[in-house]
Structure formats: C-alpha cells, structure tokens
C-alpha cells in the first residue's frame, strides 16, 4: 500500500475488479481483520439498501462504485460476496 500509494478504500478482491473472470478471495478471507489493522475499510452494517431502489438503480450504484456490470449476475455475486465479509 505504501509503495504504490493505495488507500485502504481501494483494497479490494479480484472479484471486485473482474467479476466475470474471478471469484476470489472468497467469503473466508479475513476482511474484518484487515479493517481492524486499518488496511481495508470495515464492512458497512447500517443502511445497506434503499427500499425504493429498482434493479437498474442498484446496478447503476454498483457501476458508480466501480464494478463492471456488463455481466449483471457476476457483478451482483461479487458484491454479495463482499457484503458477507467477516
């Protein structure tokens, strides 16, 4: 992180970058531990969804956050795996 100037908000899994090609690091990766060490962001736990969002609105939010949504299902699976981080 220091060498390349990567902030903890930009520490992500392969599946976040390329959801159609990668499905790692997986749900057992210790994201919570990295967050406690301030090497990654903690997993959000409050106000995770707007009940008025449409499917299109959700995909737009994923895209704005940086997900490749060309394969909608792969993007949702990648996001869901992140949401289940420990």
N, C-alpha and C positions, 0 to 999 in steps of 0.2 A: 504494500500500500504506500509506504514512504517513497520507495524508489520511483514509482510511476504516478504519484500524486492522486491515488484513488481514495475517494472519501468512503466512509462506511455505508453511505446510502447507495453506493454503486457496487457494493459487494453482492453479487447475485450468483445463482446457479446457472449451469449450462442451459437448462430447460427454459430459463427466463430469456436467454439470448436467442436460442434456436429451438423453439418448442416443437417444430416439425422433425427435427433431427436428433434431439437429445431429451432424455428423461431423467437426468441426474442433477443434483446429487441424491435425491430421494428423501422420503419422509423421516428417515432415521438420522439424517445429517444434523449435527448439534448447533443449529442456528441460534438457539437460546443462549448457549454457552458463548458463541461469538459475540452476541449482543451484550452480554454481561462484561465481556472483555473490551467492549466498545470497538469491535472490529466489524460489526454489521449492525443494521438497525433492528430494534426489537420488533416482534410481530405485533401488529395492531390487534386490539381486542375489543374496542368500542366503536360503535357507529360504522360497522363494516359495510353496510349496504343501504342504499336509498330504496325504500319500498316502492317508490314510483318509477324506478328505472325500467326501461324497456330492454329487451335483449340487445338491440342496436346501441342503446346508450351505454350499456355495460361494456360492449366490445369497443366502443369509442373510448371509454375511460381506460381500458387495457392498452389500447393503441397509444393514447396520450402518455401513459405511464412508461411506454417503451416496448410493449410486447408486439411481436409480429403476429398480426391477426389474420394473415392470409389463409391459414388453416384454423378456422374458428375453434373447433373442438380441441386441437392441440394447445392453443393459447389458453383456453379455459382450464384444461387439465394441468398445464404448467402453473397457472395462477393458483389453482386449488391445492396443488402440492405445496406451494409456498405458504398458503394460508394455514396449512396443517403443520407447519414447522414447530419443532419443540422449542 
